[in-house]
Amino acid sequence: MASNKSLFWKNCMTFGAIAGFAIIIVYLILYFLNFQKNYFSEIIIYIVLISIIVIGTKQYKNTVLSGNISYGKALGTGTVISLFASIIVAFYMFIFLKFIDTDSIAKILSAMEDNMYQQGLPENQIDVSIEMAKKFTTPFTITIGTVLTYTFLGFLFSLITSAFLKKKSNGFNAAMAEIEKEKTEEENK
């Protein structure tokens, strides 16, 4: 019988991979539809991430914890799912920016420059800002930022979803459910 800890990691990796690949698919669809990064695309990605956090946490709660999960465990599960998803999305972003659409960073910097001109900033301030942005806008820094951003967002989303997913266990019922589970596993051997 696998321990709860190994089942926790397996569940988080599985749902993290599902979330990561789902987000990549959304990115690809939006890219091929020529949607620039906007609020609509971000909302779709957040909905995908939140949905998979909820599904993954419920799966862990129902299959491993006999339907009982504390707020802390639900929060941890959602955050770790987001961590694994962020690693997969970051890997995709690195490959995409470094090898597939190498002009993306130049487009981002150009849009930043246009935005600064529209705000009426002085030319020398725009030049300094763009030079600074060039130092921090590389495939590697975007990859690191992707991991940190998605993990943090997953943590925030999990703070909220965990409040709805937690279920206090009745000590006696939880113990009886665990005994029944072990008994069923022994009979299946």
N, C-alpha and C positions, 0 to 999 in steps of 0.2 A: 504494500500500500504506500503510495506516495504521501509525503508529508504535506501539511497545509502550506508550508513555506514554498515548496517546489511547485505546488499547484497554483499558488499565488503568482509566481514568476511566469509560469507557463501561460496562465490566463492573461496576464498583463502583456506578455510578448505577443501572444496571438492577436489580441484586440488592438494592441499598438500597431502591429503590422497591417491589420485591416484598416485602421484609421489612417495610417501613413499612405497606403496605396490608394485609398478612397480620396484623400486630399490631392494626391498627385494626379489622379484621373480628373478631378475638378479643375486643377491648374491646366492640364492639357486641353480639356474641352474649352475653357475660357481663352486659352492661347490660340487655339485653332479658330475660334469664333471671333478672334481679334478684339476681345474685350480687354481694355487696359485695366490695370489694377484700380478698382474703385470699391465703394462701400458695399455694393451689391455682391461682388465676388467674395469679399471678406465675410459677409454675413452667411453666404452659402458654405464657406469653409468652416466657419464657427459652428453652424448647425450640424455639419457632418461630424466634427470633433465632439461636440456635446452629445450627439446621439450615440456615438460609439462608446463614449465614456459611460453613459447610462447603461447601455446594453452590456458592456463588459463588466461593470460593477454588479449589475443584477445577476449575470451569469455566475460570477464568483460567489456572490451571496447565496444563490439558490443551490448551486452544485457542491460547493465546498463547505460553506458555513451553515448549511441546513436552514436557510432562509433568515438567518439572524446576522446582522452586520452593524458594527458600531460606526459612529460618525467618523472617527479617526481612520478605521480600516477602509471605509468607503472613500474618504479623502485620499488616502495613500494609494488605493487602487486606481482611482482616476488620474492622479498625478503621474504614476508610473506608466500607465497606458499612454499618456501624453508624451512622456519622455521617449518611449520607444517609437511612437509616431513621429516625433520631432527629429529623431536620428535618421529615420527613413526619408522624410521630406527634405532634410538638410543634405543628405547624400544626393538626392535628385536635383536640388537647387544647385549644388556644386557642379554636377555633370552638365546640367542645362546651361549655366552661365559660362562655364569654362570651355565647353566643347560644342554645344548645339547652337545657342543664340548668343554669340560672343559680343554682339552689339547691344545687348540689353542694358548693360551698365552705362554705356555711353548715352542711351536713350533716357535712362533715369537721371543722369547728370544734366542732360539737356533740358529735361522737363523742370528740374530744380532751378536751373538758370533762368528759364523763361518765367517761372513763377516769381523769382526774385526781381526780375525786371518789371513785372506787372505790379509788384508791391512798391516800386519806385525806389529801390535801394541804390546807393551810389555804386558806380562801376568797380571801384577798388574793393569795396566790401563784397561784392558779388564774386570777384576774382579770388579773393582770399577764401571765401566760403566754399567755392567750387574746388579749389586746390585741397582744402581740408577734407572735403567730402570724397575726393579721389583717393585719399590715403585710407579711408575707412570703408570704401565701397569696392571691395574686391570679392571674388568668389569665396575666398576663405573666410573673410569677416562676415559676409552674408550668411555663410553656412553656420558659423558660430552663433550669430544673431538669431538664425532660424531655430536652432536647438533651444536657446534660452527663451525666446519668445513663445514658442509653442508649449514648452514645459510650464512656463509661468501662466500662460492662458489656461492650460489644462488644470493647473492648480486652482486658479480663480473659478473656473467653471465647476470644478469638483467641490469647492467650498459650498456652492449653491446646491448642486445636485445631491450631495451627500446628505443634506438636511432632509431631502425627500426619500432617499433610499434607505436610510438607517432604520433599523428595527431592533428595539430592545428585546433581548431574549428573556424568556421565562426560564429560569435556571433549570427547573425540573423538566420542562418540555424539551429544552435544548439537550439535556443529558440523555433523555429517552430517545430523541432523534439520533443522537450520536451512537447510542447502543444499537438501535435498529439498523443504522447504516453499517456498522461493523459486523453485525450478525449477517446481514445480506451479503456483504463482501466475502465472509467466511463460507457461506453456503454456495456461493458462485465459484469457489476454488475447486 
